[in-house]
């Protein structure tokens, strides 16, 4: 216990947004200091299974590695899919933030999806402790996103947040520092990317990778019928001829490709509104729905939700950073930390 206390005195406390697509680290007193892809490159040798690269360096290897190396995303649908790889990734990021010092024991706040099981919660706690955390606190992603978006979560009024991440979409109504009602679906940026891959393969007989699909989604993707078509050149493997090929896609096509995942997100928002207590629903009518997470940047999503719900829909400032900033806000206020997190 004394050793933990002593090491903790020389460690900087952290808040970690452990996302399916990206991991962000907030350092107490400094803000967000690290944002890297949640990707790890591993030597596949069963007798020497070592981590070769983490984050941006590992992501550059995606789809380009020889048979002896595996690139893995240890987070799937917002939860840990590979405990050992997640632990290695967390240890790498914690040491990187602390200047690669070995003996660090920080207090760590980690974001978790609202709907995960106790087994999945335990996996997050165990990974953080094994990576060197002195104390672990878990904060639910909708709460962190609401804090990061500047919503008055501790007031006696309804706040509605829609956090669209890489693996999950979290929709929650928050009041008095707690989640009154929430719905989590495993639909997010990854599902949208896969929808683009499937569409281009089906309609153009071209096979593209996940990184190319993500670029298509960002550049010409939309959730609302576009008034003007935007075009983009896409390269991949021609499935009919078996050689590299090039096509041009436009925003109208990608709107069609993304209709199913967008419809699931919209349906989740409607379901949450239908189950919101009347008094809180009245507050939401005045304040509106706040969008956070990378998916909030999909063109036309706010307009689509506005048409379906009839409510104001606002994209939070810097939606990609909301969860990390909200976790950091909890870290920097002990009273708020105890009120909105689960101690592990």
C-alpha positions as CSV (number, residue, x, y, z in Angstrom):
1,X,0.0,0.0,0.0
2,X,2.8,2.4,0.9
3,X,4.6,1.6,-2.4
4,X,1.4,2.3,-4.4
5,X,1.0,5.6,-2.5
6,X,4.6,6.5,-3.2
7,X,4.5,5.7,-6.9
8,X,1.1,7.5,-7.1
9,X,2.8,10.7,-5.8
10,X,5.0,10.7,-8.9
11,X,2.3,9.7,-11.4
12,X,0.0,12.0,-13.4
13,X,-3.7,11.0,-13.2
14,X,-5.3,10.1,-16.5
15,X,-8.7,9.9,-18.2
16,X,-8.8,7.4,-21.1
17,X,-11.4,7.3,-23.9
18,X,-10.8,3.7,-24.9
19,X,-12.7,3.7,-28.2
20,X,-13.1,1.1,-30.9
21,X,-11.5,3.3,-33.5
22,X,-9.3,5.7,-31.5
23,X,-7.9,6.1,-27.9
24,X,-7.6,9.5,-26.4
25,X,-5.8,10.3,-23.2
26,X,-6.6,13.3,-21.0
27,X,-3.9,14.3,-18.5
28,X,-4.9,16.2,-15.3
29,X,-3.9,19.8,-15.6
30,X,-2.8,19.5,-19.3
31,X,-5.9,18.4,-21.3
32,X,-5.9,15.9,-24.2
33,X,-2.3,15.0,-24.9
34,X,-2.7,11.8,-27.0
35,X,-5.0,10.7,-29.7
36,X,-4.1,7.5,-31.6
37,X,-5.8,4.6,-33.4
38,X,-6.8,1.6,-31.2
39,X,-4.6,-0.7,-33.3
40,X,-1.8,-3.0,-32.3
41,X,0.7,-4.9,-34.5
42,X,1.7,-8.3,-33.0
43,X,4.3,-10.9,-33.9
44,X,2.3,-14.1,-34.5
45,X,5.0,-16.5,-33.4
46,X,3.3,-18.5,-30.6
47,X,6.7,-18.8,-28.8
48,X,7.4,-15.1,-29.0
49,X,4.1,-13.2,-29.3
50,X,5.3,-9.7,-28.8
51,X,3.8,-6.3,-29.6
52,X,5.7,-4.6,-32.5
53,X,3.8,-1.4,-32.8
54,X,0.9,0.5,-31.3
55,X,-1.4,3.3,-32.4
56,X,-0.6,5.3,-35.6
57,X,2.4,3.2,-36.4
58,X,0.4,0.0,-36.2
59,X,-2.5,1.5,-38.2
60,X,-0.1,2.2,-41.1
61,X,0.5,-1.5,-41.3
62,X,-3.2,-2.5,-41.7
63,X,-3.6,-4.6,-44.8
64,X,0.1,-4.5,-45.6
65,X,1.7,-7.0,-43.2
66,X,3.4,-10.3,-44.0
67,X,2.0,-13.6,-42.6
68,X,4.2,-13.4,-39.5
69,X,2.6,-10.2,-38.3
70,X,-1.0,-9.6,-37.2
71,X,-2.6,-6.2,-36.9
72,X,-5.4,-6.3,-34.3
73,X,-8.0,-3.9,-33.0
74,X,-8.5,-5.1,-29.4
75,X,-11.7,-3.1,-29.0
76,X,-14.8,-4.4,-30.8
77,X,-18.2,-2.7,-30.6
78,X,-16.9,-0.6,-27.7
79,X,-15.8,-3.5,-25.5
80,X,-12.6,-5.5,-25.0
81,X,-12.2,-8.3,-27.5
82,X,-8.6,-9.3,-26.6
83,X,-7.6,-8.7,-23.0
84,X,-3.9,-9.2,-23.4
85,X,-3.6,-6.9,-26.4
86,X,-5.7,-4.2,-24.7
87,X,-3.5,-4.4,-21.7
88,X,-0.4,-4.0,-23.9
89,X,-2.0,-1.0,-25.7
90,X,-3.0,0.7,-22.4
91,X,0.5,0.1,-20.9
92,X,2.1,1.7,-24.1
93,X,-0.2,4.8,-23.9
94,X,0.3,5.2,-20.1
95,X,4.1,5.0,-20.4
96,X,4.1,7.3,-23.5
97,X,2.2,10.0,-21.5
98,X,4.6,9.6,-18.6
99,X,7.6,9.9,-20.8
100,X,8.2,6.1,-20.9
101,X,8.9,5.9,-17.1
102,X,8.5,2.3,-15.9
103,X,7.4,3.0,-12.3
104,X,4.1,4.9,-12.6
105,X,0.9,4.2,-10.8
106,X,-1.7,6.8,-11.9
107,X,-5.4,7.1,-11.0
108,X,-7.2,6.3,-14.2
109,X,-10.8,7.1,-15.4
110,X,-11.9,4.9,-18.3
111,X,-15.0,5.3,-20.4
112,X,-17.3,2.3,-21.0
113,X,-20.5,1.9,-23.0
114,X,-23.7,2.0,-21.1
115,X,-24.9,-1.4,-22.0
116,X,-21.9,-3.6,-21.3
117,X,-22.0,-6.6,-18.9
118,X,-20.3,-7.0,-15.6
119,X,-17.9,-9.4,-17.2
120,X,-16.9,-6.8,-19.8
121,X,-16.6,-4.2,-17.0
122,X,-14.2,-6.5,-15.1
123,X,-12.2,-6.9,-18.3
124,X,-11.7,-3.1,-18.5
125,X,-10.7,-2.9,-14.8
126,X,-8.3,-5.8,-15.0
127,X,-6.6,-4.5,-18.2
128,X,-6.1,-1.0,-16.6
129,X,-4.7,-2.4,-13.4
130,X,-2.4,-4.8,-15.2
131,X,-1.2,-1.8,-17.3
132,X,-0.2,0.0,-14.1
133,X,-3.2,1.9,-12.8
134,X,-3.3,2.6,-9.1
135,X,-7.1,3.2,-9.0
136,X,-9.6,2.6,-11.7
137,X,-12.9,4.5,-12.1
138,X,-15.4,3.7,-14.9
139,X,-17.5,6.4,-16.4
140,X,-20.3,5.6,-18.8
141,X,-19.8,7.1,-22.3
142,X,-23.0,9.0,-22.5
143,X,-22.3,10.7,-19.2
144,X,-18.7,11.6,-20.3
145,X,-20.0,12.8,-23.7
146,X,-22.6,15.0,-22.0
147,X,-20.0,16.5,-19.7
148,X,-17.6,17.1,-22.6
149,X,-20.4,18.8,-24.5
150,X,-21.0,21.2,-21.6
151,X,-24.4,19.9,-20.6
152,X,-25.6,20.7,-17.0
153,X,-25.7,17.0,-16.1
154,X,-26.1,17.6,-12.3
155,X,-29.1,19.9,-12.6
156,X,-32.7,18.7,-12.2
157,X,-33.5,18.9,-15.9
158,X,-33.4,16.6,-18.9
159,X,-30.3,16.5,-21.1
160,X,-30.3,14.2,-24.2
161,X,-27.0,13.1,-25.7
162,X,-26.4,10.9,-28.7
163,X,-22.8,9.7,-28.8
164,X,-21.9,7.9,-32.1
165,X,-18.6,6.2,-31.8
166,X,-16.7,3.7,-33.9
167,X,-18.4,0.6,-32.4
168,X,-21.5,1.8,-30.6
169,X,-24.1,4.5,-30.5
170,X,-25.2,5.6,-27.0
171,X,-28.4,7.5,-26.6
172,X,-29.1,8.7,-23.0
173,X,-31.3,11.1,-21.0
174,X,-29.4,12.5,-18.1
175,X,-30.6,14.4,-15.0
176,X,-29.3,15.0,-11.5
177,X,-25.9,13.4,-12.3
178,X,-27.4,10.1,-13.4
179,X,-28.6,8.4,-16.5
180,X,-32.4,8.2,-16.3
181,X,-32.8,6.1,-19.5
182,X,-30.3,5.0,-22.1
183,X,-30.2,2.8,-25.1
184,X,-27.0,1.4,-26.6
185,X,-26.7,-0.3,-30.0
186,X,-23.6,-1.7,-31.6
187,X,-23.9,0.5,-34.7
188,X,-21.3,3.2,-35.3
189,X,-18.6,4.3,-37.7
190,X,-17.3,0.7,-38.3
191,X,-20.8,-0.4,-39.4
192,X,-21.0,2.5,-41.7
193,X,-17.6,1.7,-43.2
194,X,-18.7,-1.9,-43.7
195,X,-21.9,-0.7,-45.4
196,X,-19.8,1.3,-47.9
197,X,-17.6,-1.7,-48.5
198,X,-20.6,-4.0,-49.2
199,X,-22.3,-1.4,-51.4
200,X,-19.2,-0.8,-53.6
201,X,-18.6,-4.5,-53.9
202,X,-22.2,-5.3,-54.8
203,X,-22.8,-2.4,-57.2
204,X,-19.3,-1.9,-58.7
205,X,-17.6,-5.3,-58.2
206,X,-14.7,-3.5,-56.5
207,X,-13.2,-4.7,-53.2
208,X,-11.9,-1.9,-51.0
209,X,-10.4,-1.9,-47.6
210,X,-11.7,-0.4,-44.4
211,X,-9.4,2.7,-44.5
212,X,-10.6,3.5,-48.1
213,X,-14.3,3.0,-46.9
214,X,-13.7,5.4,-44.1
215,X,-12.3,8.1,-46.5
216,X,-15.4,7.6,-48.7
217,X,-17.7,8.0,-45.7
218,X,-15.9,11.2,-44.6
219,X,-15.6,12.8,-48.0
220,X,-18.9,12.0,-49.7
221,X,-21.0,10.2,-47.1
222,X,-24.3,11.7,-46.0
223,X,-27.4,10.7,-43.9
224,X,-29.8,13.0,-45.7
225,X,-30.6,13.0,-49.5
226,X,-27.9,15.3,-51.0
227,X,-29.0,18.3,-53.0
228,X,-25.7,18.4,-54.9
229,X,-23.7,15.3,-55.8
230,X,-20.0,15.2,-54.8
231,X,-17.7,12.7,-56.4
232,X,-14.7,10.8,-55.3
233,X,-12.3,8.4,-57.0
234,X,-11.9,5.0,-55.2
235,X,-9.2,2.4,-55.8
236,X,-9.4,-1.3,-55.0
237,X,-9.4,-4.8,-56.6
238,X,-11.6,-5.4,-59.5
239,X,-13.4,-8.7,-58.6
240,X,-14.3,-9.5,-62.2
241,X,-10.8,-9.2,-63.6
242,X,-8.8,-9.9,-60.5
243,X,-6.6,-6.8,-61.0
244,X,-6.4,-3.3,-59.4
245,X,-9.3,-1.1,-60.5
246,X,-10.6,2.4,-60.1
247,X,-14.2,3.7,-60.0
248,X,-15.9,7.0,-59.2
249,X,-18.6,7.2,-56.6
250,X,-20.9,10.1,-55.6
251,X,-22.7,11.2,-52.5
252,X,-26.1,10.0,-53.8
253,X,-24.7,6.4,-53.9
254,X,-23.1,6.6,-50.5
255,X,-26.4,8.0,-49.0
256,X,-28.0,4.8,-50.2
257,X,-25.2,2.7,-48.8
258,X,-25.5,4.3,-45.4
259,X,-29.3,4.2,-45.1
260,X,-29.5,1.0,-42.9
261,X,-27.0,2.0,-40.2
262,X,-28.4,5.6,-40.1
263,X,-31.9,4.1,-39.8
264,X,-30.8,2.1,-36.8
265,X,-29.4,5.2,-35.1
266,X,-32.5,7.2,-35.8
267,X,-34.7,4.3,-34.5
268,X,-32.7,4.2,-31.3
269,X,-33.2,7.9,-30.7
270,X,-36.9,7.6,-31.2
271,X,-37.1,4.6,-28.8
272,X,-35.3,6.6,-26.2
273,X,-37.6,9.6,-26.6
274,X,-40.6,7.3,-26.3
275,X,-39.4,6.0,-23.0
276,X,-38.4,9.4,-21.5
277,X,-40.4,10.6,-18.5
278,X,-42.8,13.5,-19.6
279,X,-41.2,16.2,-17.4
280,X,-37.7,15.4,-18.8
281,X,-39.2,15.2,-22.3
282,X,-40.4,18.8,-21.9
283,X,-36.9,19.9,-21.0
284,X,-35.5,18.1,-24.1
285,X,-38.0,19.9,-26.3
286,X,-36.5,23.2,-25.2
287,X,-32.9,22.3,-25.2
288,X,-32.8,19.8,-28.0
289,X,-30.7,16.8,-28.8
290,X,-26.9,17.0,-28.6
291,X,-24.8,14.9,-31.0
292,X,-21.3,13.8,-30.0
293,X,-18.7,11.3,-31.3
294,X,-17.1,11.0,-34.7
295,X,-20.4,9.9,-36.3
296,X,-21.9,13.3,-35.4
297,X,-19.8,14.7,-38.2
298,X,-21.6,12.6,-40.9
299,X,-23.2,15.2,-43.2
300,X,-26.9,15.6,-42.8
301,X,-27.3,13.4,-39.7
302,X,-28.5,16.4,-37.6
303,X,-31.0,17.3,-40.4
304,X,-32.2,13.8,-40.6
305,X,-32.9,13.5,-36.8
306,X,-34.5,17.0,-36.8
307,X,-37.0,15.9,-39.5
308,X,-37.8,12.6,-37.7
309,X,-38.1,14.0,-34.1
310,X,-39.3,17.5,-34.7
311,X,-36.7,18.7,-32.1
312,X,-33.7,20.9,-32.3
313,X,-30.6,18.9,-33.0
314,X,-27.2,20.4,-32.3
315,X,-23.7,19.0,-33.1
316,X,-21.4,19.5,-30.0
317,X,-18.2,21.6,-30.5
318,X,-15.4,19.2,-31.4
319,X,-17.6,16.1,-31.1
320,X,-14.7,13.7,-31.5
321,X,-13.2,15.0,-28.2
322,X,-16.4,15.2,-26.1
323,X,-15.9,11.8,-24.3
324,X,-12.3,12.5,-23.5
325,X,-12.9,16.0,-22.3
326,X,-15.9,14.9,-20.2
327,X,-13.8,12.1,-18.6
328,X,-11.1,14.7,-17.8
329,X,-13.7,17.0,-16.3
330,X,-14.6,14.2,-13.9
331,X,-11.0,13.5,-13.1
332,X,-10.3,17.1,-12.2
333,X,-13.2,17.4,-9.7
334,X,-13.2,14.8,-6.9
335,X,-16.8,15.5,-6.0
336,X,-17.9,15.1,-9.7
337,X,-15.7,12.0,-10.0
338,X,-17.5,10.3,-7.1
339,X,-20.9,11.3,-8.4
340,X,-20.7,10.2,-12.0
341,X,-18.3,7.2,-12.0
342,X,-18.2,3.7,-10.7
343,X,-15.1,3.0,-8.5
344,X,-13.4,-0.3,-9.4
